[in-house]
């Protein structure tokens, strides 16, 4: 995992391997910030997830 930050923003790039296909939606959660759902069709390309405000 690599991190970079400009002003008040941090960006982390990561790859998740070994995920089984055919579930429709997948959820990602960082700490206690709640689950962000992503459609399986969208995972074929890079996906940007934002937490916080």
N, CA, C, O and CB atoms as a CASP TS submission, in Angstrom:
PFRMAT TS
TARGET T0000
AUTHOR 0000-0000-0000
METHOD Language model
MODEL 1
PARENT N/A
ATOM      1  N   UNK     1       0.853  -1.169   0.000  1.00  0.00           N
ATOM      2  CA  UNK     1       0.000   0.000   0.000  1.00  0.00           C
ATOM      3  C   UNK     1       0.896   1.228   0.000  1.00  0.00           C
ATOM      4  O   UNK     1       1.863   1.305   0.757  1.00  0.00           O
ATOM      5  CB  UNK     1      -0.969   0.000   1.221  1.00  0.00           C
ATOM      6  N   UNK     2       0.570   2.172  -0.844  1.00  0.00           N
ATOM      7  CA  UNK     2       1.306   3.419  -0.921  1.00  0.00           C
ATOM      8  C   UNK     2       0.386   4.555  -0.523  1.00  0.00           C
ATOM      9  O   UNK     2      -0.802   4.538  -0.846  1.00  0.00           O
ATOM     10  CB  UNK     2       1.883   3.643  -2.336  1.00  0.00           C
ATOM     11  N   UNK     3       0.915   5.524   0.163  1.00  0.00           N
ATOM     12  CA  UNK     3       0.109   6.674   0.541  1.00  0.00           C
ATOM     13  C   UNK     3       0.779   7.956   0.108  1.00  0.00           C
ATOM     14  O   UNK     3       2.005   8.065   0.112  1.00  0.00           O
ATOM     15  CB  UNK     3      -0.139   6.690   2.042  1.00  0.00           C
ATOM     16  N   UNK     4      -0.025   8.917  -0.263  1.00  0.00           N
ATOM     17  CA  UNK     4       0.487  10.232  -0.605  1.00  0.00           C
ATOM     18  C   UNK     4      -0.537  11.250  -0.138  1.00  0.00           C
ATOM     19  O   UNK     4      -1.726  10.945  -0.042  1.00  0.00           O
ATOM     20  CB  UNK     4       0.770  10.364  -2.141  1.00  0.00           C
ATOM     21  N   UNK     5      -0.081  12.446   0.150  1.00  0.00           N
ATOM     22  CA  UNK     5      -1.026  13.438   0.627  1.00  0.00           C
ATOM     23  C   UNK     5      -0.682  14.836   0.162  1.00  0.00           C
ATOM     24  O   UNK     5       0.486  15.220   0.105  1.00  0.00           O
ATOM     25  CB  UNK     5      -1.091  13.406   2.119  1.00  0.00           C
ATOM     26  N   UNK     6      -1.698  15.581  -0.165  1.00  0.00           N
ATOM     27  CA  UNK     6      -1.581  16.990  -0.521  1.00  0.00           C
ATOM     28  C   UNK     6      -2.577  17.745   0.337  1.00  0.00           C
ATOM     29  O   UNK     6      -3.754  17.388   0.386  1.00  0.00           O
ATOM     30  CB  UNK     6      -1.837  17.233  -2.057  1.00  0.00           C
ATOM     31  N   UNK     7      -2.131  18.753   0.992  1.00  0.00           N
ATOM     32  CA  UNK     7      -2.943  19.528   1.929  1.00  0.00           C
ATOM     33  C   UNK     7      -3.654  18.614   2.914  1.00  0.00           C
ATOM     34  O   UNK     7      -3.004  17.991   3.753  1.00  0.00           O
ATOM     35  CB  UNK     7      -3.965  20.385   1.174  1.00  0.00           C
ATOM     36  N   UNK     8      -4.971  18.524   2.828  1.00  0.00           N
ATOM     37  CA  UNK     8      -5.720  17.734   3.811  1.00  0.00           C
ATOM     38  C   UNK     8      -6.304  16.462   3.208  1.00  0.00           C
ATOM     39  O   UNK     8      -7.305  15.946   3.705  1.00  0.00           O
ATOM     40  CB  UNK     8      -6.836  18.570   4.407  1.00  0.00           C
ATOM     41  N   UNK     9      -5.700  15.958   2.162  1.00  0.00           N
ATOM     42  CA  UNK     9      -6.195  14.766   1.486  1.00  0.00           C
ATOM     43  C   UNK     9      -5.117  13.696   1.462  1.00  0.00           C
ATOM     44  O   UNK     9      -3.960  13.990   1.160  1.00  0.00           O
ATOM     45  CB  UNK     9      -6.654  15.098   0.058  1.00  0.00           C
ATOM     46  N   UNK    10      -5.476  12.473   1.774  1.00  0.00           N
ATOM     47  CA  UNK    10      -4.565  11.335   1.654  1.00  0.00           C
ATOM     48  C   UNK    10      -5.151  10.347   0.657  1.00  0.00           C
ATOM     49  O   UNK    10      -6.355  10.095   0.658  1.00  0.00           O
ATOM     50  CB  UNK    10      -4.324  10.653   3.039  1.00  0.00           C
ATOM     51  N   UNK    11      -4.305   9.796  -0.183  1.00  0.00           N
ATOM     52  CA  UNK    11      -4.728   8.815  -1.174  1.00  0.00           C
ATOM     53  C   UNK    11      -3.947   7.533  -0.955  1.00  0.00           C
ATOM     54  O   UNK    11      -2.719   7.560  -0.872  1.00  0.00           O
ATOM     55  CB  UNK    11      -4.525   9.349  -2.618  1.00  0.00           C
ATOM     56  N   UNK    12      -4.650   6.408  -0.861  1.00  0.00           N
ATOM     57  CA  UNK    12      -4.028   5.103  -0.706  1.00  0.00           C
ATOM     58  C   UNK    12      -4.482   4.216  -1.850  1.00  0.00           C
ATOM     59  O   UNK    12      -5.680   4.062  -2.089  1.00  0.00           O
ATOM     60  CB  UNK    12      -4.379   4.469   0.667  1.00  0.00           C
ATOM     61  N   UNK    13      -3.534   3.640  -2.547  1.00  0.00           N
ATOM     62  CA  UNK    13      -3.819   2.729  -3.647  1.00  0.00           C
ATOM     63  C   UNK    13      -3.660   1.307  -3.148  1.00  0.00           C
ATOM     64  O   UNK    13      -2.660   0.983  -2.508  1.00  0.00           O
ATOM     65  CB  UNK    13      -2.891   3.000  -4.862  1.00  0.00           C
ATOM     66  N   UNK    14      -4.646   0.442  -3.437  1.00  0.00           N
ATOM     67  CA  UNK    14      -4.535  -0.942  -2.989  1.00  0.00           C
ATOM     68  C   UNK    14      -5.205  -1.869  -3.988  1.00  0.00           C
ATOM     69  O   UNK    14      -6.024  -1.443  -4.802  1.00  0.00           O
ATOM     70  CB  UNK    14      -5.157  -1.116  -1.594  1.00  0.00           C
ATOM     71  N   UNK    15      -4.847  -3.136  -3.913  1.00  0.00           N
ATOM     72  CA  UNK    15      -5.414  -4.186  -4.752  1.00  0.00           C
ATOM     73  C   UNK    15      -5.906  -5.295  -3.849  1.00  0.00           C
ATOM     74  O   UNK    15      -5.219  -5.690  -2.907  1.00  0.00           O
ATOM     75  CB  UNK    15      -4.374  -4.723  -5.783  1.00  0.00           C
ATOM     76  N   UNK    16      -7.092  -5.798  -4.132  1.00  0.00           N
ATOM     77  CA  UNK    16      -7.638  -6.925  -3.387  1.00  0.00           C
ATOM     78  C   UNK    16      -7.672  -8.119  -4.331  1.00  0.00           C
ATOM     79  O   UNK    16      -8.314  -8.076  -5.381  1.00  0.00           O
ATOM     80  CB  UNK    16      -9.068  -6.605  -2.812  1.00  0.00           C
ATOM     81  N   UNK    17      -6.975  -9.183  -3.948  1.00  0.00           N
ATOM     82  CA  UNK    17      -6.909 -10.383  -4.785  1.00  0.00           C
ATOM     83  C   UNK    17      -7.702 -11.520  -4.148  1.00  0.00           C
ATOM     84  O   UNK    17      -7.942 -11.530  -2.940  1.00  0.00           O
ATOM     85  CB  UNK    17      -5.442 -10.812  -5.006  1.00  0.00           C
ATOM     86  N   UNK    18      -8.106 -12.482  -4.987  1.00  0.00           N
ATOM     87  CA  UNK    18      -8.776 -13.671  -4.481  1.00  0.00           C
ATOM     88  C   UNK    18     -10.242 -13.473  -4.145  1.00  0.00           C
ATOM     89  O   UNK    18     -10.807 -14.244  -3.368  1.00  0.00           O
ATOM     90  CB  UNK    18      -8.073 -14.153  -3.282  1.00  0.00           C
ATOM     91  N   UNK    19     -10.868 -12.455  -4.714  1.00  0.00           N
ATOM     92  CA  UNK    19     -12.285 -12.203  -4.467  1.00  0.00           C
ATOM     93  C   UNK    19     -13.104 -13.068  -5.426  1.00  0.00           C
ATOM     94  O   UNK    19     -12.845 -13.076  -6.630  1.00  0.00           O
ATOM     95  CB  UNK    19     -12.631 -10.683  -4.641  1.00  0.00           C
ATOM     96  N   UNK    20     -14.062 -13.773  -4.910  1.00  0.00           N
ATOM     97  CA  UNK    20     -14.896 -14.658  -5.725  1.00  0.00           C
ATOM     98  C   UNK    20     -15.921 -13.853  -6.514  1.00  0.00           C
ATOM     99  O   UNK    20     -16.597 -12.987  -5.959  1.00  0.00           O
ATOM    100  CB  UNK    20     -15.604 -15.699  -4.840  1.00  0.00           C
ATOM    101  N   UNK    21     -16.035 -14.135  -7.795  1.00  0.00           N
ATOM    102  CA  UNK    21     -16.968 -13.428  -8.671  1.00  0.00           C
ATOM    103  C   UNK    21     -18.395 -13.948  -8.474  1.00  0.00           C
ATOM    104  O   UNK    21     -18.615 -15.030  -7.930  1.00  0.00           O
ATOM    105  CB  UNK    21     -16.544 -13.581 -10.146  1.00  0.00           C
ATOM    106  N   UNK    22     -19.345 -13.149  -8.929  1.00  0.00           N
ATOM    107  CA  UNK    22     -20.734 -13.584  -8.930  1.00  0.00           C
ATOM    108  C   UNK    22     -21.570 -13.140  -7.755  1.00  0.00           C
ATOM    109  O   UNK    22     -22.691 -13.623  -7.592  1.00  0.00           O
ATOM    110  CB  UNK    22     -20.774 -15.024  -8.995  1.00  0.00           C
ATOM    111  N   UNK    23     -21.075 -12.246  -6.934  1.00  0.00           N
ATOM    112  CA  UNK    23     -21.825 -11.796  -5.758  1.00  0.00           C
ATOM    113  C   UNK    23     -22.673 -10.554  -6.029  1.00  0.00           C
ATOM    114  O   UNK    23     -23.583 -10.251  -5.258  1.00  0.00           O
ATOM    115  CB  UNK    23     -20.869 -11.512  -4.623  1.00  0.00           C
ATOM    116  N   UNK    24     -22.386  -9.829  -7.117  1.00  0.00           N
ATOM    117  CA  UNK    24     -23.172  -8.643  -7.458  1.00  0.00           C
ATOM    118  C   UNK    24     -22.612  -7.367  -6.868  1.00  0.00           C
ATOM    119  O   UNK    24     -22.299  -6.431  -7.604  1.00  0.00           O
ATOM    120  CB  UNK    24     -24.584  -8.818  -7.000  1.00  0.00           C
ATOM    121  N   UNK    25     -22.480  -7.311  -5.547  1.00  0.00           N
ATOM    122  CA  UNK    25     -21.930  -6.151  -4.854  1.00  0.00           C
ATOM    123  C   UNK    25     -20.898  -6.605  -3.843  1.00  0.00           C
ATOM    124  O   UNK    25     -20.986  -7.708  -3.304  1.00  0.00           O
ATOM    125  CB  UNK    25     -23.042  -5.337  -4.165  1.00  0.00           C
ATOM    126  N   UNK    26     -19.923  -5.751  -3.587  1.00  0.00           N
ATOM    127  CA  UNK    26     -18.889  -6.023  -2.591  1.00  0.00           C
ATOM    128  C   UNK    26     -18.780  -4.810  -1.690  1.00  0.00           C
ATOM    129  O   UNK    26     -19.013  -3.685  -2.132  1.00  0.00           O
ATOM    130  CB  UNK    26     -17.513  -6.353  -3.261  1.00  0.00           C
ATOM    131  N   UNK    27     -18.430  -5.025  -0.434  1.00  0.00           N
ATOM    132  CA  UNK    27     -18.327  -3.933   0.515  1.00  0.00           C
ATOM    133  C   UNK    27     -16.913  -3.755   1.015  1.00  0.00           C
ATOM    134  O   UNK    27     -16.186  -4.726   1.226  1.00  0.00           O
ATOM    135  CB  UNK    27     -19.253  -4.161   1.672  1.00  0.00           C
ATOM    136  N   UNK    28     -16.526  -2.498   1.206  1.00  0.00           N
ATOM    137  CA  UNK    28     -15.225  -2.135   1.748  1.00  0.00           C
ATOM    138  C   UNK    28     -15.464  -1.295   2.985  1.00  0.00           C
ATOM    139  O   UNK    28     -16.331  -0.421   3.000  1.00  0.00           O
ATOM    140  CB  UNK    28     -14.354  -1.370   0.700  1.00  0.00           C
ATOM    141  N   UNK    29     -14.688  -1.566   4.023  1.00  0.00           N
ATOM    142  CA  UNK    29     -14.825  -0.772   5.239  1.00  0.00           C
ATOM    143  C   UNK    29     -13.449  -0.465   5.795  1.00  0.00           C
ATOM    144  O   UNK    29     -12.594  -1.346   5.886  1.00  0.00           O
ATOM    145  CB  UNK    29     -15.686  -1.505   6.290  1.00  0.00           C
ATOM    146  N   UNK    30     -13.240   0.794   6.169  1.00  0.00           N
ATOM    147  CA  UNK    30     -12.001   1.235   6.800  1.00  0.00           C
ATOM    148  C   UNK    30     -12.352   1.682   8.202  1.00  0.00           C
ATOM    149  O   UNK    30     -13.134   2.614   8.393  1.00  0.00           O
ATOM    150  CB  UNK    30     -11.303   2.386   5.986  1.00  0.00           C
ATOM    151  N   UNK    31     -11.771   1.016   9.177  1.00  0.00           N
ATOM    152  CA  UNK    31     -12.010   1.327  10.576  1.00  0.00           C
ATOM    153  C   UNK    31     -13.511   1.267  10.879  1.00  0.00           C
ATOM    154  O   UNK    31     -14.160   0.280  10.533  1.00  0.00           O
ATOM    155  CB  UNK    31     -11.438   2.719  10.926  1.00  0.00           C
ATOM    156  N   UNK    32     -14.054   2.259  11.493  1.00  0.00           N
ATOM    157  CA  UNK    32     -15.462   2.290  11.913  1.00  0.00           C
ATOM    158  C   UNK    32     -16.294   3.232  11.047  1.00  0.00           C
ATOM    159  O   UNK    32     -17.333   3.715  11.497  1.00  0.00           O
ATOM    160  CB  UNK    32     -15.566   2.711  13.377  1.00  0.00           C
ATOM    161  N   UNK    33     -15.869   3.500   9.834  1.00  0.00           N
ATOM    162  CA  UNK    33     -16.491   4.536   9.000  1.00  0.00           C
ATOM    163  C   UNK    33     -17.656   4.042   8.162  1.00  0.00           C
ATOM    164  O   UNK    33     -18.207   4.807   7.370  1.00  0.00           O
ATOM    165  CB  UNK    33     -15.469   5.129   8.096  1.00  0.00           C
ATOM    166  N   UNK    34     -18.039   2.803   8.313  1.00  0.00           N
ATOM    167  CA  UNK    34     -19.165   2.277   7.555  1.00  0.00           C
ATOM    168  C   UNK    34     -18.732   1.621   6.256  1.00  0.00           C
ATOM    169  O   UNK    34     -17.649   1.889   5.735  1.00  0.00           O
ATOM    170  CB  UNK    34     -20.147   3.377   7.263  1.00  0.00           C
ATOM    171  N   UNK    35     -19.586   0.769   5.749  1.00  0.00           N
ATOM    172  CA  UNK    35     -19.292  -0.002   4.543  1.00  0.00           C
ATOM    173  C   UNK    35     -19.669   0.798   3.305  1.00  0.00           C
ATOM    174  O   UNK    35     -20.749   1.383   3.234  1.00  0.00           O
ATOM    175  CB  UNK    35     -20.039  -1.349   4.560  1.00  0.00           C
ATOM    176  N   UNK    36     -18.765   0.816   2.332  1.00  0.00           N
ATOM    177  CA  UNK    36     -19.029   1.416   1.024  1.00  0.00           C
ATOM    178  C   UNK    36     -19.221   0.258   0.053  1.00  0.00           C
ATOM    179  O   UNK    36     -18.322  -0.565  -0.118  1.00  0.00           O
ATOM    180  CB  UNK    36     -17.853   2.387   0.560  1.00  0.00           C
ATOM    181  N   UNK    37     -20.393   0.190  -0.587  1.00  0.00           N
ATOM    182  CA  UNK    37     -20.667  -0.901  -1.527  1.00  0.00           C
ATOM    183  C   UNK    37     -20.293  -0.487  -2.946  1.00  0.00           C
ATOM    184  O   UNK    37     -20.504   0.652  -3.363  1.00  0.00           O
ATOM    185  CB  UNK    37     -22.153  -1.314  -1.464  1.00  0.00           C
ATOM    186  N   UNK    38     -19.723  -1.468  -3.684  1.00  0.00           N
ATOM    187  CA  UNK    38     -19.318  -1.259  -5.074  1.00  0.00           C
ATOM    188  C   UNK    38     -19.889  -2.396  -5.902  1.00  0.00           C
ATOM    189  O   UNK    38     -19.794  -3.561  -5.516  1.00  0.00           O
ATOM    190  CB  UNK    38     -17.758  -1.182  -5.217  1.00  0.00           C
ATOM    191  N   UNK    39     -20.482  -2.059  -7.041  1.00  0.00           N
ATOM    192  CA  UNK    39     -21.030  -3.078  -7.942  1.00  0.00           C
ATOM    193  C   UNK    39     -19.899  -3.879  -8.576  1.00  0.00           C
ATOM    194  O   UNK    39     -18.852  -3.333  -8.925  1.00  0.00           O
ATOM    195  CB  UNK    39     -21.909  -2.427  -9.039  1.00  0.00           C
ATOM    196  N   UNK    40     -20.125  -5.171  -8.716  1.00  0.00           N
ATOM    197  CA  UNK    40     -19.112  -6.052  -9.288  1.00  0.00           C
ATOM    198  C   UNK    40     -18.665  -5.574 -10.670  1.00  0.00           C
ATOM    199  O   UNK    40     -17.476  -5.643 -10.984  1.00  0.00           O
ATOM    200  CB  UNK    40     -19.647  -7.477  -9.378  1.00  0.00           C
ATOM    201  N   UNK    41     -19.579  -5.098 -11.491  1.00  0.00           N
ATOM    202  CA  UNK    41     -19.235  -4.625 -12.838  1.00  0.00           C
ATOM    203  C   UNK    41     -18.240  -3.464 -12.791  1.00  0.00           C
ATOM    204  O   UNK    41     -17.424  -3.311 -13.700  1.00  0.00           O
ATOM    205  CB  UNK    41     -20.502  -4.193 -13.587  1.00  0.00           C
ATOM    206  N   UNK    42     -18.302  -2.650 -11.741  1.00  0.00           N
ATOM    207  CA  UNK    42     -17.395  -1.511 -11.612  1.00  0.00           C
ATOM    208  C   UNK    42     -15.987  -1.922 -11.195  1.00  0.00           C
ATOM    209  O   UNK    42     -15.043  -1.150 -11.360  1.00  0.00           O
ATOM    210  CB  UNK    42     -17.950  -0.527 -10.613  1.00  0.00           C
ATOM    211  N   UNK    43     -15.841  -3.120 -10.661  1.00  0.00           N
ATOM    212  CA  UNK    43     -14.535  -3.555 -10.157  1.00  0.00           C
ATOM    213  C   UNK    43     -13.573  -3.969 -11.263  1.00  0.00           C
ATOM    214  O   UNK    43     -12.399  -4.214 -10.987  1.00  0.00           O
ATOM    215  CB  UNK    43     -14.715  -4.704  -9.202  1.00  0.00           C
ATOM    216  N   UNK    44     -14.033  -4.052 -12.495  1.00  0.00           N
ATOM    217  CA  UNK    44     -13.152  -4.382 -13.623  1.00  0.00           C
ATOM    218  C   UNK    44     -12.215  -3.218 -13.952  1.00  0.00           C
ATOM    219  O   UNK    44     -11.237  -3.391 -14.679  1.00  0.00           O
ATOM    220  CB  UNK    44     -13.987  -4.751 -14.862  1.00  0.00           C
ATOM    221  N   UNK    45     -12.512  -2.048 -13.422  1.00  0.00           N
ATOM    222  CA  UNK    45     -11.669  -0.874 -13.622  1.00  0.00           C
ATOM    223  C   UNK    45     -11.291  -0.308 -12.254  1.00  0.00           C
ATOM    224  O   UNK    45     -11.737  -0.820 -11.228  1.00  0.00           O
ATOM    225  CB  UNK    45     -12.398   0.204 -14.495  1.00  0.00           C
ATOM    226  N   UNK    46     -10.504   0.702 -12.234  1.00  0.00           N
ATOM    227  CA  UNK    46     -10.135   1.329 -10.973  1.00  0.00           C
ATOM    228  C   UNK    46     -11.339   2.011 -10.353  1.00  0.00           C
ATOM    229  O   UNK    46     -12.130   2.645 -11.052  1.00  0.00           O
ATOM    230  CB  UNK    46      -9.000   2.335 -11.179  1.00  0.00           C
ATOM    231  N   UNK    47     -11.476   1.883  -9.057  1.00  0.00           N
ATOM    232  CA  UNK    47     -12.599   2.458  -8.328  1.00  0.00           C
ATOM    233  C   UNK    47     -12.043   3.420  -7.293  1.00  0.00           C
ATOM    234  O   UNK    47     -11.089   3.086  -6.590  1.00  0.00           O
ATOM    235  CB  UNK    47     -13.477   1.351  -7.657  1.00  0.00           C
ATOM    236  N   UNK    48     -12.615   4.595  -7.190  1.00  0.00           N
ATOM    237  CA  UNK    48     -12.225   5.556  -6.167  1.00  0.00           C
ATOM    238  C   UNK    48     -13.226   5.531  -5.032  1.00  0.00           C
ATOM    239  O   UNK    48     -14.425   5.687  -5.263  1.00  0.00           O
ATOM    240  CB  UNK    48     -12.112   6.969  -6.753  1.00  0.00           C
ATOM    241  N   UNK    49     -12.759   5.340  -3.818  1.00  0.00           N
ATOM    242  CA  UNK    49     -13.617   5.339  -2.638  1.00  0.00           C
ATOM    243  C   UNK    49     -13.209   6.511  -1.764  1.00  0.00           C
ATOM    244  O   UNK    49     -12.019   6.782  -1.605  1.00  0.00           O
ATOM    245  CB  UNK    49     -13.520   3.986  -1.854  1.00  0.00           C
ATOM    246  N   UNK    50     -14.178   7.203  -1.200  1.00  0.00           N
ATOM    247  CA  UNK    50     -13.907   8.349  -0.352  1.00  0.00           C
ATOM    248  C   UNK    50     -14.536   8.132   1.014  1.00  0.00           C
ATOM    249  O   UNK    50     -15.695   7.729   1.110  1.00  0.00           O
ATOM    250  CB  UNK    50     -14.433   9.643  -0.995  1.00  0.00           C
ATOM    251  N   UNK    51     -13.785   8.394   2.056  1.00  0.00           N
ATOM    252  CA  UNK    51     -14.329   8.362   3.410  1.00  0.00           C
ATOM    253  C   UNK    51     -14.104   9.739   4.025  1.00  0.00           C
ATOM    254  O   UNK    51     -13.199  10.468   3.618  1.00  0.00           O
ATOM    255  CB  UNK    51     -13.662   7.227   4.279  1.00  0.00           C
ATOM    256  N   UNK    52     -14.900  10.075   4.970  1.00  0.00           N
ATOM    257  CA  UNK    52     -14.758  11.369   5.608  1.00  0.00           C
ATOM    258  C   UNK    52     -15.450  12.452   4.821  1.00  0.00           C
ATOM    259  O   UNK    52     -16.256  12.178   3.931  1.00  0.00           O
ATOM    260  CB  UNK    52     -13.307  11.710   5.783  1.00  0.00           C
ATOM    261  N   UNK    53     -15.134  13.669   5.152  1.00  0.00           N
ATOM    262  CA  UNK    53     -15.829  14.753   4.458  1.00  0.00           C
ATOM    263  C   UNK    53     -15.033  15.926   4.343  1.00  0.00           C
ATOM    264  O   UNK    53     -15.483  16.925   3.782  1.00  0.00           O
ATOM    265  CB  UNK    53     -17.057  15.103   5.102  1.00  0.00           C
TER
END
